Amino acid sequence: MKVIVARVPEAILNEIDILVKTGRYSSRAEVIRVAVRDLIRKEFVSARSALKVYG
């Protein structure tokens, strides 16, 4: 796994910390990995749908 550095607004970091403190996720890194994974899946689904409409 590669390491990346990203700047995150404090308000979002606070919300991430709440997710970790409540036990929904084990770490900040896990929250961010899940969020990125879900965004990528969503974007690829949208791209495939757009290709069907325009292709």
mmCIF entry with sequence, helices, sheets and N, C-alpha, C, O atoms, coordinates in Angstrom:
data_MODEL
# 
_entry.id   MODEL 
# 
_entity.id                         1 
_entity.type                       polymer 
_entity.pdbx_number_of_molecules   1 
# 
_entity_poly.entity_id                      1 
_entity_poly.type                           'polypeptide(L)' 
_entity_poly.nstd_linkage                   no 
_entity_poly.nstd_monomer                   no 
_entity_poly.pdbx_seq_one_letter_code       MKVIVARVPEAILNEIDILVKTGRYSSRAEVIRVAVRDLIRKEFVSARSALKVYG 
_entity_poly.pdbx_seq_one_letter_code_can   MKVIVARVPEAILNEIDILVKTGRYSSRAEVIRVAVRDLIRKEFVSARSALKVYG 
_entity_poly.pdbx_strand_id                 A 
# 
loop_
_entity_poly_seq.entity_id 
_entity_poly_seq.num 
_entity_poly_seq.mon_id 
_entity_poly_seq.hetero 
1 1  MET n 
1 2  LYS n 
1 3  VAL n 
1 4  ILE n 
1 5  VAL n 
1 6  ALA n 
1 7  ARG n 
1 8  VAL n 
1 9  PRO n 
1 10 GLU n 
1 11 ALA n 
1 12 ILE n 
1 13 LEU n 
1 14 ASN n 
1 15 GLU n 
1 16 ILE n 
1 17 ASP n 
1 18 ILE n 
1 19 LEU n 
1 20 VAL n 
1 21 LYS n 
1 22 THR n 
1 23 GLY n 
1 24 ARG n 
1 25 TYR n 
1 26 SER n 
1 27 SER n 
1 28 ARG n 
1 29 ALA n 
1 30 GLU n 
1 31 VAL n 
1 32 ILE n 
1 33 ARG n 
1 34 VAL n 
1 35 ALA n 
1 36 VAL n 
1 37 ARG n 
1 38 ASP n 
1 39 LEU n 
1 40 ILE n 
1 41 ARG n 
1 42 LYS n 
1 43 GLU n 
1 44 PHE n 
1 45 VAL n 
1 46 SER n 
1 47 ALA n 
1 48 ARG n 
1 49 SER n 
1 50 ALA n 
1 51 LEU n 
1 52 LYS n 
1 53 VAL n 
1 54 TYR n 
1 55 GLY n 
# 
_struct_asym.id          A 
_struct_asym.entity_id   1 
# 
loop_
_struct_conf.conf_type_id 
_struct_conf.id 
_struct_conf.pdbx_PDB_helix_id 
_struct_conf.beg_label_comp_id 
_struct_conf.beg_label_asym_id 
_struct_conf.beg_label_seq_id 
_struct_conf.pdbx_beg_PDB_ins_code 
_struct_conf.end_label_comp_id 
_struct_conf.end_label_asym_id 
_struct_conf.end_label_seq_id 
_struct_conf.pdbx_end_PDB_ins_code 
_struct_conf.beg_auth_comp_id 
_struct_conf.beg_auth_asym_id 
_struct_conf.beg_auth_seq_id 
_struct_conf.end_auth_comp_id 
_struct_conf.end_auth_asym_id 
_struct_conf.end_auth_seq_id 
_struct_conf.pdbx_PDB_helix_class 
_struct_conf.details 
_struct_conf.pdbx_PDB_helix_length 
HELX_P HELX_P1 AA1 GLU A 10 ? LYS A 21 ? GLU A 10 LYS A 21 1 ? 12 
HELX_P HELX_P2 AA2 ARG A 28 ? TYR A 54 ? ARG A 28 TYR A 54 1 ? 27 
# 
_struct_conf_type.id          HELX_P 
_struct_conf_type.criteria    ? 
_struct_conf_type.reference   ? 
# 
loop_
_atom_site.group_PDB 
_atom_site.id 
_atom_site.type_symbol 
_atom_site.label_atom_id 
_atom_site.label_alt_id 
_atom_site.label_comp_id 
_atom_site.label_asym_id 
_atom_site.label_entity_id 
_atom_site.label_seq_id 
_atom_site.pdbx_PDB_ins_code 
_atom_site.Cartn_x 
_atom_site.Cartn_y 
_atom_site.Cartn_z 
_atom_site.occupancy 
_atom_site.B_iso_or_equiv 
_atom_site.pdbx_formal_charge 
_atom_site.auth_seq_id 
_atom_site.auth_comp_id 
_atom_site.auth_asym_id 
_atom_site.auth_atom_id 
_atom_site.pdbx_PDB_model_num 
ATOM 1   N N  . MET A 1 1  ? 0.856   -1.168 0.000   1.00 0.00 ? 1  MET A N  1 
ATOM 2   C CA . MET A 1 1  ? 0.000   0.000  0.000   1.00 0.00 ? 1  MET A CA 1 
ATOM 3   C C  . MET A 1 1  ? 0.906   1.235  0.000   1.00 0.00 ? 1  MET A C  1 
ATOM 4   O O  . MET A 1 1  ? 1.912   1.260  0.708   1.00 0.00 ? 1  MET A O  1 
ATOM 5   N N  . LYS A 1 2  ? 0.567   2.235  -0.769  1.00 0.00 ? 2  LYS A N  1 
ATOM 6   C CA . LYS A 1 2  ? 1.317   3.482  -0.837  1.00 0.00 ? 2  LYS A CA 1 
ATOM 7   C C  . LYS A 1 2  ? 0.803   4.458  0.205   1.00 0.00 ? 2  LYS A C  1 
ATOM 8   O O  . LYS A 1 2  ? -0.359  4.405  0.610   1.00 0.00 ? 2  LYS A O  1 
ATOM 9   N N  . VAL A 1 3  ? 1.688   5.352  0.634   1.00 0.00 ? 3  VAL A N  1 
ATOM 10  C CA . VAL A 1 3  ? 1.320   6.403  1.583   1.00 0.00 ? 3  VAL A CA 1 
ATOM 11  C C  . VAL A 1 3  ? 1.178   7.708  0.812   1.00 0.00 ? 3  VAL A C  1 
ATOM 12  O O  . VAL A 1 3  ? 2.014   8.036  -0.030  1.00 0.00 ? 3  VAL A O  1 
ATOM 13  N N  . ILE A 1 4  ? 0.108   8.453  1.106   1.00 0.00 ? 4  ILE A N  1 
ATOM 14  C CA . ILE A 1 4  ? -0.090  9.770  0.513   1.00 0.00 ? 4  ILE A CA 1 
ATOM 15  C C  . ILE A 1 4  ? -0.309  10.778 1.636   1.00 0.00 ? 4  ILE A C  1 
ATOM 16  O O  . ILE A 1 4  ? -0.647  10.416 2.763   1.00 0.00 ? 4  ILE A O  1 
ATOM 17  N N  . VAL A 1 5  ? -0.111  12.035 1.305   1.00 0.00 ? 5  VAL A N  1 
ATOM 18  C CA . VAL A 1 5  ? -0.355  13.113 2.263   1.00 0.00 ? 5  VAL A CA 1 
ATOM 19  C C  . VAL A 1 5  ? -1.458  13.984 1.680   1.00 0.00 ? 5  VAL A C  1 
ATOM 20  O O  . VAL A 1 5  ? -1.420  14.353 0.506   1.00 0.00 ? 5  VAL A O  1 
ATOM 21  N N  . ALA A 1 6  ? -2.432  14.304 2.506   1.00 0.00 ? 6  ALA A N  1 
ATOM 22  C CA . ALA A 1 6  ? -3.532  15.162 2.058   1.00 0.00 ? 6  ALA A CA 1 
ATOM 23  C C  . ALA A 1 6  ? -3.883  16.134 3.173   1.00 0.00 ? 6  ALA A C  1 
ATOM 24  O O  . ALA A 1 6  ? -3.882  15.775 4.350   1.00 0.00 ? 6  ALA A O  1 
ATOM 25  N N  . ARG A 1 7  ? -4.177  17.336 2.798   1.00 0.00 ? 7  ARG A N  1 
ATOM 26  C CA . ARG A 1 7  ? -4.633  18.334 3.767   1.00 0.00 ? 7  ARG A CA 1 
ATOM 27  C C  . ARG A 1 7  ? -6.156  18.265 3.827   1.00 0.00 ? 7  ARG A C  1 
ATOM 28  O O  . ARG A 1 7  ? -6.835  18.242 2.801   1.00 0.00 ? 7  ARG A O  1 
ATOM 29  N N  . VAL A 1 8  ? -6.672  18.234 5.048   1.00 0.00 ? 8  VAL A N  1 
ATOM 30  C CA . VAL A 1 8  ? -8.109  18.088 5.261   1.00 0.00 ? 8  VAL A CA 1 
ATOM 31  C C  . VAL A 1 8  ? -8.565  19.208 6.185   1.00 0.00 ? 8  VAL A C  1 
ATOM 32  O O  . VAL A 1 8  ? -7.937  19.449 7.216   1.00 0.00 ? 8  VAL A O  1 
ATOM 33  N N  . PRO A 1 9  ? -9.653  19.897 5.833   1.00 0.00 ? 9  PRO A N  1 
ATOM 34  C CA . PRO A 1 9  ? -10.165 20.935 6.734   1.00 0.00 ? 9  PRO A CA 1 
ATOM 35  C C  . PRO A 1 9  ? -10.457 20.366 8.117   1.00 0.00 ? 9  PRO A C  1 
ATOM 36  O O  . PRO A 1 9  ? -10.880 19.218 8.253   1.00 0.00 ? 9  PRO A O  1 
ATOM 37  N N  . GLU A 1 10 ? -10.229 21.175 9.131   1.00 0.00 ? 10 GLU A N  1 
ATOM 38  C CA . GLU A 1 10 ? -10.410 20.721 10.511  1.00 0.00 ? 10 GLU A CA 1 
ATOM 39  C C  . GLU A 1 10 ? -11.820 20.209 10.779  1.00 0.00 ? 10 GLU A C  1 
ATOM 40  O O  . GLU A 1 10 ? -11.993 19.248 11.529  1.00 0.00 ? 10 GLU A O  1 
ATOM 41  N N  . ALA A 1 11 ? -12.828 20.833 10.178  1.00 0.00 ? 11 ALA A N  1 
ATOM 42  C CA . ALA A 1 11 ? -14.216 20.393 10.394  1.00 0.00 ? 11 ALA A CA 1 
ATOM 43  C C  . ALA A 1 11 ? -14.416 18.960 9.901   1.00 0.00 ? 11 ALA A C  1 
ATOM 44  O O  . ALA A 1 11 ? -15.099 18.171 10.554  1.00 0.00 ? 11 ALA A O  1 
ATOM 45  N N  . ILE A 1 12 ? -13.831 18.623 8.765   1.00 0.00 ? 12 ILE A N  1 
ATOM 46  C CA . ILE A 1 12 ? -13.959 17.261 8.241   1.00 0.00 ? 12 ILE A CA 1 
ATOM 47  C C  . ILE A 1 12 ? -13.169 16.294 9.120   1.00 0.00 ? 12 ILE A C  1 
ATOM 48  O O  . ILE A 1 12 ? -13.631 15.187 9.398   1.00 0.00 ? 12 ILE A O  1 
ATOM 49  N N  . LEU A 1 13 ? -11.986 16.706 9.557   1.00 0.00 ? 13 LEU A N  1 
ATOM 50  C CA . LEU A 1 13 ? -11.188 15.866 10.445  1.00 0.00 ? 13 LEU A CA 1 
ATOM 51  C C  . LEU A 1 13 ? -11.937 15.579 11.747  1.00 0.00 ? 13 LEU A C  1 
ATOM 52  O O  . LEU A 1 13 ? -11.878 14.464 12.266  1.00 0.00 ? 13 LEU A O  1 
ATOM 53  N N  . ASN A 1 14 ? -12.634 16.573 12.269  1.00 0.00 ? 14 ASN A N  1 
ATOM 54  C CA . ASN A 1 14 ? -13.444 16.363 13.479  1.00 0.00 ? 14 ASN A CA 1 
ATOM 55  C C  . ASN A 1 14 ? -14.528 15.315 13.241  1.00 0.00 ? 14 ASN A C  1 
ATOM 56  O O  . ASN A 1 14 ? -14.790 14.478 14.104  1.00 0.00 ? 14 ASN A O  1 
ATOM 57  N N  . GLU A 1 15 ? -15.154 15.366 12.075  1.00 0.00 ? 15 GLU A N  1 
ATOM 58  C CA . GLU A 1 15 ? -16.196 14.385 11.751  1.00 0.00 ? 15 GLU A CA 1 
ATOM 59  C C  . GLU A 1 15 ? -15.609 12.988 11.586  1.00 0.00 ? 15 GLU A C  1 
ATOM 60  O O  . GLU A 1 15 ? -16.214 12.000 12.003  1.00 0.00 ? 15 GLU A O  1 
ATOM 61  N N  . ILE A 1 16 ? -14.425 12.911 10.976  1.00 0.00 ? 16 ILE A N  1 
ATOM 62  C CA . ILE A 1 16 ? -13.729 11.626 10.852  1.00 0.00 ? 16 ILE A CA 1 
ATOM 63  C C  . ILE A 1 16 ? -13.436 11.066 12.238  1.00 0.00 ? 16 ILE A C  1 
ATOM 64  O O  . ILE A 1 16 ? -13.644 9.882  12.500  1.00 0.00 ? 16 ILE A O  1 
ATOM 65  N N  . ASP A 1 17 ? -12.953 11.933 13.119  1.00 0.00 ? 17 ASP A N  1 
ATOM 66  C CA . ASP A 1 17 ? -12.646 11.500 14.484  1.00 0.00 ? 17 ASP A CA 1 
ATOM 67  C C  . ASP A 1 17 ? -13.878 10.982 15.214  1.00 0.00 ? 17 ASP A C  1 
ATOM 68  O O  . ASP A 1 17 ? -13.778 10.036 15.996  1.00 0.00 ? 17 ASP A O  1 
ATOM 69  N N  . ILE A 1 18 ? -15.024 11.580 14.974  1.00 0.00 ? 18 ILE A N  1 
ATOM 70  C CA . ILE A 1 18 ? -16.270 11.097 15.583  1.00 0.00 ? 18 ILE A CA 1 
ATOM 71  C C  . ILE A 1 18 ? -16.577 9.681  15.097  1.00 0.00 ? 18 ILE A C  1 
ATOM 72  O O  . ILE A 1 18 ? -16.969 8.821  15.886  1.00 0.00 ? 18 ILE A O  1 
ATOM 73  N N  . LEU A 1 19 ? -16.398 9.442  13.805  1.00 0.00 ? 19 LEU A N  1 
ATOM 74  C CA . LEU A 1 19 ? -16.637 8.099  13.262  1.00 0.00 ? 19 LEU A CA 1 
ATOM 75  C C  . LEU A 1 19 ? -15.718 7.072  13.914  1.00 0.00 ? 19 LEU A C  1 
ATOM 76  O O  . LEU A 1 19 ? -16.128 5.940  14.171  1.00 0.00 ? 19 LEU A O  1 
ATOM 77  N N  . VAL A 1 20 ? -14.481 7.466  14.180  1.00 0.00 ? 20 VAL A N  1 
ATOM 78  C CA . VAL A 1 20 ? -13.530 6.560  14.824  1.00 0.00 ? 20 VAL A CA 1 
ATOM 79  C C  . VAL A 1 20 ? -13.889 6.368  16.301  1.00 0.00 ? 20 VAL A C  1 
ATOM 80  O O  . VAL A 1 20 ? -13.906 5.241  16.797  1.00 0.00 ? 20 VAL A O  1 
ATOM 81  N N  . LYS A 1 21 ? -14.174 7.464  16.998  1.00 0.00 ? 21 LYS A N  1 
ATOM 82  C CA . LYS A 1 21 ? -14.488 7.380  18.433  1.00 0.00 ? 21 LYS A CA 1 
ATOM 83  C C  . LYS A 1 21 ? -15.740 6.566  18.713  1.00 0.00 ? 21 LYS A C  1 
ATOM 84  O O  . LYS A 1 21 ? -15.833 5.908  19.749  1.00 0.00 ? 21 LYS A O  1 
ATOM 85  N N  . THR A 1 22 ? -16.699 6.602  17.805  1.00 0.00 ? 22 THR A N  1 
ATOM 86  C CA . THR A 1 22 ? -17.933 5.843  18.006  1.00 0.00 ? 22 THR A CA 1 
ATOM 87  C C  . THR A 1 22 ? -17.781 4.380  17.615  1.00 0.00 ? 22 THR A C  1 
ATOM 88  O O  . THR A 1 22 ? -18.717 3.595  17.763  1.00 0.00 ? 22 THR A O  1 
ATOM 89  N N  . GLY A 1 23 ? -16.606 4.011  17.116  1.00 0.00 ? 23 GLY A N  1 
ATOM 90  C CA . GLY A 1 23 ? -16.331 2.621  16.790  1.00 0.00 ? 23 GLY A CA 1 
ATOM 91  C C  . GLY A 1 23 ? -16.762 2.175  15.419  1.00 0.00 ? 23 GLY A C  1 
ATOM 92  O O  . GLY A 1 23 ? -16.634 1.000  15.073  1.00 0.00 ? 23 GLY A O  1 
ATOM 93  N N  . ARG A 1 24 ? -17.273 3.105  14.631  1.00 0.00 ? 24 ARG A N  1 
ATOM 94  C CA . ARG A 1 24 ? -17.697 2.724  13.282  1.00 0.00 ? 24 ARG A CA 1 
ATOM 95  C C  . ARG A 1 24 ? -16.496 2.332  12.415  1.00 0.00 ? 24 ARG A C  1 
ATOM 96  O O  . ARG A 1 24 ? -16.599 1.444  11.569  1.00 0.00 ? 24 ARG A O  1 
ATOM 97  N N  . TYR A 1 25 ? -15.380 2.986  12.626  1.00 0.00 ? 25 TYR A N  1 
ATOM 98  C CA . TYR A 1 25 ? -14.135 2.688  11.918  1.00 0.00 ? 25 TYR A CA 1 
ATOM 99  C C  . TYR A 1 25 ? -13.016 2.589  12.939  1.00 0.00 ? 25 TYR A C  1 
ATOM 100 O O  . TYR A 1 25 ? -13.104 3.158  14.027  1.00 0.00 ? 25 TYR A O  1 
ATOM 101 N N  . SER A 1 26 ? -11.962 1.863  12.583  1.00 0.00 ? 26 SER A N  1 
ATOM 102 C CA . SER A 1 26 ? -10.870 1.646  13.533  1.00 0.00 ? 26 SER A CA 1 
ATOM 103 C C  . SER A 1 26 ? -9.831  2.761  13.525  1.00 0.00 ? 26 SER A C  1 
ATOM 104 O O  . SER A 1 26 ? -9.072  2.901  14.484  1.00 0.00 ? 26 SER A O  1 
ATOM 105 N N  . SER A 1 27 ? -9.786  3.561  12.453  1.00 0.00 ? 27 SER A N  1 
ATOM 106 C CA . SER A 1 27 ? -8.772  4.615  12.364  1.00 0.00 ? 27 SER A CA 1 
ATOM 107 C C  . SER A 1 27 ? -9.183  5.670  11.336  1.00 0.00 ? 27 SER A C  1 
ATOM 108 O O  . SER A 1 27 ? -10.085 5.457  10.525  1.00 0.00 ? 27 SER A O  1 
ATOM 109 N N  . ARG A 1 28 ? -8.497  6.810  11.394  1.00 0.00 ? 28 ARG A N  1 
ATOM 110 C CA . ARG A 1 28 ? -8.713  7.843  10.378  1.00 0.00 ? 28 ARG A CA 1 
ATOM 111 C C  . ARG A 1 28 ? -8.394  7.295  8.999   1.00 0.00 ? 28 ARG A C  1 
ATOM 112 O O  . ARG A 1 28 ? -9.116  7.552  8.036   1.00 0.00 ? 28 ARG A O  1 
ATOM 113 N N  . ALA A 1 29 ? -7.309  6.538  8.910   1.00 0.00 ? 29 ALA A N  1 
ATOM 114 C CA . ALA A 1 29 ? -6.893  5.982  7.617   1.00 0.00 ? 29 ALA A CA 1 
ATOM 115 C C  . ALA A 1 29 ? -7.990  5.103  7.018   1.00 0.00 ? 29 ALA A C  1 
ATOM 116 O O  . ALA A 1 29 ? -8.238  5.144  5.813   1.00 0.00 ? 29 ALA A O  1 
ATOM 117 N N  . GLU A 1 30 ? -8.640  4.314  7.861   1.00 0.00 ? 30 GLU A N  1 
ATOM 118 C CA . GLU A 1 30 ? -9.711  3.455  7.357   1.00 0.00 ? 30 GLU A CA 1 
ATOM 119 C C  . GLU A 1 30 ? -10.866 4.286  6.810   1.00 0.00 ? 30 GLU A C  1 
ATOM 120 O O  . GLU A 1 30 ? -11.408 3.971  5.750   1.00 0.00 ? 30 GLU A O  1 
ATOM 121 N N  . VAL A 1 31 ? -11.243 5.338  7.519   1.00 0.00 ? 31 VAL A N  1 
ATOM 122 C CA . VAL A 1 31 ? -12.325 6.216  7.048   1.00 0.00 ? 31 VAL A CA 1 
ATOM 123 C C  . VAL A 1 31 ? -11.975 6.775  5.671   1.00 0.00 ? 31 VAL A C  1 
ATOM 124 O O  . VAL A 1 31 ? -12.802 6.766  4.759   1.00 0.00 ? 31 VAL A O  1 
ATOM 125 N N  . ILE A 1 32 ? -10.761 7.253  5.534   1.00 0.00 ? 32 ILE A N  1 
ATOM 126 C CA . ILE A 1 32 ? -10.347 7.876  4.271   1.00 0.00 ? 32 ILE A CA 1 
ATOM 127 C C  . ILE A 1 32 ? -10.278 6.842  3.156   1.00 0.00 ? 32 ILE A C  1 
ATOM 128 O O  . ILE A 1 32 ? -10.700 7.123  2.034   1.00 0.00 ? 32 ILE A O  1 
ATOM 129 N N  . ARG A 1 33 ? -9.753  5.644  3.441   1.00 0.00 ? 33 ARG A N  1 
ATOM 130 C CA . ARG A 1 33 ? -9.708  4.588  2.412   1.00 0.00 ? 33 ARG A CA 1 
ATOM 131 C C  . ARG A 1 33 ? -11.105 4.224  1.932   1.00 0.00 ? 33 ARG A C  1 
ATOM 132 O O  . ARG A 1 33 ? -11.329 4.083  0.730   1.00 0.00 ? 33 ARG A O  1 
ATOM 133 N N  . VAL A 1 34 ? -12.045 4.069  2.858   1.00 0.00 ? 34 VAL A N  1 
ATOM 134 C CA . VAL A 1 34 ? -13.426 3.722  2.495   1.00 0.00 ? 34 VAL A CA 1 
ATOM 135 C C  . VAL A 1 34 ? -14.051 4.844  1.663   1.00 0.00 ? 34 VAL A C  1 
ATOM 136 O O  . VAL A 1 34 ? -14.719 4.586  0.662   1.00 0.00 ? 34 VAL A O  1 
ATOM 137 N N  . ALA A 1 35 ? -13.830 6.083  2.084   1.00 0.00 ? 35 ALA A N  1 
ATOM 138 C CA . ALA A 1 35 ? -14.407 7.226  1.369   1.00 0.00 ? 35 ALA A CA 1 
ATOM 139 C C  . ALA A 1 35 ? -13.861 7.311  -0.057  1.00 0.00 ? 35 ALA A C  1 
ATOM 140 O O  . ALA A 1 35 ? -14.616 7.540  -1.002  1.00 0.00 ? 35 ALA A O  1 
ATOM 141 N N  . VAL A 1 36 ? -12.555 7.128  -0.208  1.00 0.00 ? 36 VAL A N  1 
ATOM 142 C CA . VAL A 1 36 ? -11.950 7.189  -1.545  1.00 0.00 ? 36 VAL A CA 1 
ATOM 143 C C  . VAL A 1 36 ? -12.446 6.030  -2.403  1.00 0.00 ? 36 VAL A C  1 
ATOM 144 O O  . VAL A 1 36 ? -12.790 6.217  -3.570  1.00 0.00 ? 36 VAL A O  1 
ATOM 145 N N  . ARG A 1 37 ? -12.482 4.837  -1.823  1.00 0.00 ? 37 ARG A N  1 
ATOM 146 C CA . ARG A 1 37 ? -12.972 3.672  -2.568  1.00 0.00 ? 37 ARG A CA 1 
ATOM 147 C C  . ARG A 1 37 ? -14.398 3.891  -3.064  1.00 0.00 ? 37 ARG A C  1 
ATOM 148 O O  . ARG A 1 37 ? -14.709 3.614  -4.222  1.00 0.00 ? 37 ARG A O  1 
ATOM 149 N N  . ASP A 1 38 ? -15.262 4.392  -2.178  1.00 0.00 ? 38 ASP A N  1 
ATOM 150 C CA . ASP A 1 38 ? -16.655 4.616  -2.558  1.00 0.00 ? 38 ASP A CA 1 
ATOM 151 C C  . ASP A 1 38 ? -16.781 5.696  -3.627  1.00 0.00 ? 38 ASP A C  1 
ATOM 152 O O  . ASP A 1 38 ? -17.610 5.580  -4.530  1.00 0.00 ? 38 ASP A O  1 
ATOM 153 N N  . LEU A 1 39 ? -15.969 6.739  -3.533  1.00 0.00 ? 39 LEU A N  1 
ATOM 154 C CA . LEU A 1 39 ? -15.988 7.791  -4.553  1.00 0.00 ? 39 LEU A CA 1 
ATOM 155 C C  . LEU A 1 39 ? -15.562 7.238  -5.911  1.00 0.00 ? 39 LEU A C  1 
ATOM 156 O O  . LEU A 1 39 ? -16.194 7.526  -6.928  1.00 0.00 ? 39 LEU A O  1 
ATOM 157 N N  . ILE A 1 40 ? -14.495 6.447  -5.927  1.00 0.00 ? 40 ILE A N  1 
ATOM 158 C CA . ILE A 1 40 ? -14.013 5.872  -7.184  1.00 0.00 ? 40 ILE A CA 1 
ATOM 159 C C  . ILE A 1 40 ? -15.078 4.967  -7.794  1.00 0.00 ? 40 ILE A C  1 
ATOM 160 O O  . ILE A 1 40 ? -15.340 5.042  -8.995  1.00 0.00 ? 40 ILE A O  1 
ATOM 161 N N  . ARG A 1 41 ? -15.685 4.124  -6.991  1.00 0.00 ? 41 ARG A N  1 
ATOM 162 C CA . ARG A 1 41 ? -16.763 3.246  -7.506  1.00 0.00 ? 41 ARG A CA 1 
ATOM 163 C C  . ARG A 1 41 ? -17.901 4.071  -8.085  1.00 0.00 ? 41 ARG A C  1 
ATOM 164 O O  . ARG A 1 41 ? -18.392 3.776  -9.174  1.00 0.00 ? 41 ARG A O  1 
ATOM 165 N N  . LYS A 1 42 ? -18.321 5.103  -7.362  1.00 0.00 ? 42 LYS A N  1 
ATOM 166 C CA . LYS A 1 42 ? -19.416 5.952  -7.819  1.00 0.00 ? 42 LYS A CA 1 
ATOM 167 C C  . LYS A 1 42 ? -19.062 6.631  -9.140  1.00 0.00 ? 42 LYS A C  1 
ATOM 168 O O  . LYS A 1 42 ? -19.884 6.676  -10.055 1.00 0.00 ? 42 LYS A O  1 
ATOM 169 N N  . GLU A 1 43 ? -17.862 7.150  -9.240  1.00 0.00 ? 43 GLU A N  1 
ATOM 170 C CA . GLU A 1 43 ? -17.443 7.842  -10.460 1.00 0.00 ? 43 GLU A CA 1 
ATOM 171 C C  . GLU A 1 43 ? -17.377 6.887  -11.649 1.00 0.00 ? 43 GLU A C  1 
ATOM 172 O O  . GLU A 1 43 ? -17.767 7.255  -12.756 1.00 0.00 ? 43 GLU A O  1 
ATOM 173 N N  . PHE A 1 44 ? -16.892 5.675  -11.435 1.00 0.00 ? 44 PHE A N  1 
ATOM 174 C CA . PHE A 1 44 ? -16.833 4.723  -12.530 1.00 0.00 ? 44 PHE A CA 1 
ATOM 175 C C  . PHE A 1 44 ? -18.223 4.278  -12.959 1.00 0.00 ? 44 PHE A C  1 
ATOM 176 O O  . PHE A 1 44 ? -18.458 4.070  -14.150 1.00 0.00 ? 44 PHE A O  1 
ATOM 177 N N  . VAL A 1 45 ? -19.147 4.126  -12.022 1.00 0.00 ? 45 VAL A N  1 
ATOM 178 C CA . VAL A 1 45 ? -20.527 3.792  -12.372 1.00 0.00 ? 45 VAL A CA 1 
ATOM 179 C C  . VAL A 1 45 ? -21.133 4.921  -13.194 1.00 0.00 ? 45 VAL A C  1 
ATOM 180 O O  . VAL A 1 45 ? -21.800 4.668  -14.197 1.00 0.00 ? 45 VAL A O  1 
ATOM 181 N N  . SER A 1 46 ? -20.906 6.177  -12.773 1.00 0.00 ? 46 SER A N  1 
ATOM 182 C CA . SER A 1 46 ? -21.411 7.329  -13.522 1.00 0.00 ? 46 SER A CA 1 
ATOM 183 C C  . SER A 1 46 ? -20.803 7.382  -14.916 1.00 0.00 ? 46 SER A C  1 
ATOM 184 O O  . SER A 1 46 ? -21.501 7.664  -15.890 1.00 0.00 ? 46 SER A O  1 
ATOM 185 N N  . ALA A 1 47 ? -19.518 7.115  -15.013 1.00 0.00 ? 47 ALA A N  1 
ATOM 186 C CA . ALA A 1 47 ? -18.845 7.152  -16.314 1.00 0.00 ? 47 ALA A CA 1 
ATOM 187 C C  . ALA A 1 47 ? -19.397 6.078  -17.238 1.00 0.00 ? 47 ALA A C  1 
ATOM 188 O O  . ALA A 1 47 ? -19.625 6.329  -18.421 1.00 0.00 ? 47 ALA A O  1 
ATOM 189 N N  . ARG A 1 48 ? -19.613 4.876  -16.698 1.00 0.00 ? 48 ARG A N  1 
ATOM 190 C CA . ARG A 1 48 ? -20.178 3.802  -17.523 1.00 0.00 ? 48 ARG A CA 1 
ATOM 191 C C  . ARG A 1 48 ? -21.587 4.150  -17.978 1.00 0.00 ? 48 ARG A C  1 
ATOM 192 O O  . ARG A 1 48 ? -21.950 3.885  -19.124 1.00 0.00 ? 48 ARG A O  1 
ATOM 193 N N  . SER A 1 49 ? -22.384 4.738  -17.096 1.00 0.00 ? 49 SER A N  1 
ATOM 194 C CA . SER A 1 49 ? -23.742 5.130  -17.463 1.00 0.00 ? 49 SER A CA 1 
ATOM 195 C C  . SER A 1 49 ? -23.712 6.191  -18.557 1.00 0.00 ? 49 SER A C  1 
ATOM 196 O O  . SER A 1 49 ? -24.494 6.134  -19.506 1.00 0.00 ? 49 SER A O  1 
ATOM 197 N N  . ALA A 1 50 ? -22.814 7.152  -18.424 1.00 0.00 ? 50 ALA A N  1 
ATOM 198 C CA . ALA A 1 50 ? -22.708 8.218  -19.429 1.00 0.00 ? 50 ALA A CA 1 
ATOM 199 C C  . ALA A 1 50 ? -22.296 7.633  -20.775 1.00 0.00 ? 50 ALA A C  1 
ATOM 200 O O  . ALA A 1 50 ? -22.799 8.066  -21.812 1.00 0.00 ? 50 ALA A O  1 
ATOM 201 N N  . LEU A 1 51 ? -21.405 6.671  -20.778 1.00 0.00 ? 51 LEU A N  1 
ATOM 202 C CA . LEU A 1 51 ? -20.971 6.042  -22.032 1.00 0.00 ? 51 LEU A CA 1 
ATOM 203 C C  . LEU A 1 51 ? -22.130 5.321  -22.711 1.00 0.00 ? 51 LEU A C  1 
ATOM 204 O O  . LEU A 1 51 ? -22.239 5.337  -23.937 1.00 0.00 ? 51 LEU A O  1 
ATOM 205 N N  . LYS A 1 52 ? -23.002 4.685  -21.915 1.00 0.00 ? 52 LYS A N  1 
ATOM 206 C CA . LYS A 1 52 ? -24.162 4.000  -22.484 1.00 0.00 ? 52 LYS A CA 1 
ATOM 207 C C  . LYS A 1 52 ? -25.117 4.991  -23.114 1.00 0.00 ? 52 LYS A C  1 
ATOM 208 O O  . LYS A 1 52 ? -25.695 4.719  -24.167 1.00 0.00 ? 52 LYS A O  1 
ATOM 209 N N  . VAL A 1 53 ? -25.288 6.148  -22.472 1.00 0.00 ? 53 VAL A N  1 
ATOM 210 C CA . VAL A 1 53 ? -26.207 7.159  -22.979 1.00 0.00 ? 53 VAL A CA 1 
ATOM 211 C C  . VAL A 1 53 ? -25.654 7.805  -24.253 1.00 0.00 ? 53 VAL A C  1 
ATOM 212 O O  . VAL A 1 53 ? -26.383 8.011  -25.223 1.00 0.00 ? 53 VAL A O  1 
ATOM 213 N N  . TYR A 1 54 ? -24.366 8.118  -24.234 1.00 0.00 ? 54 TYR A N  1 
ATOM 214 C CA . TYR A 1 54 ? -23.755 8.837  -25.353 1.00 0.00 ? 54 TYR A CA 1 
ATOM 215 C C  . TYR A 1 54 ? -23.093 7.925  -26.365 1.00 0.00 ? 54 TYR A C  1 
ATOM 216 O O  . TYR A 1 54 ? -22.784 8.354  -27.476 1.00 0.00 ? 54 TYR A O  1 
ATOM 217 N N  . GLY A 1 55 ? -22.874 6.683  -25.999 1.00 0.00 ? 55 GLY A N  1 
ATOM 218 C CA . GLY A 1 55 ? -22.139 5.771  -26.884 1.00 0.00 ? 55 GLY A CA 1 
ATOM 219 C C  . GLY A 1 55 ? -23.059 4.936  -27.657 1.00 0.00 ? 55 GLY A C  1 
ATOM 220 O O  . GLY A 1 55 ? -22.620 4.108  -28.455 1.00 0.00 ? 55 GLY A O  1 
# 
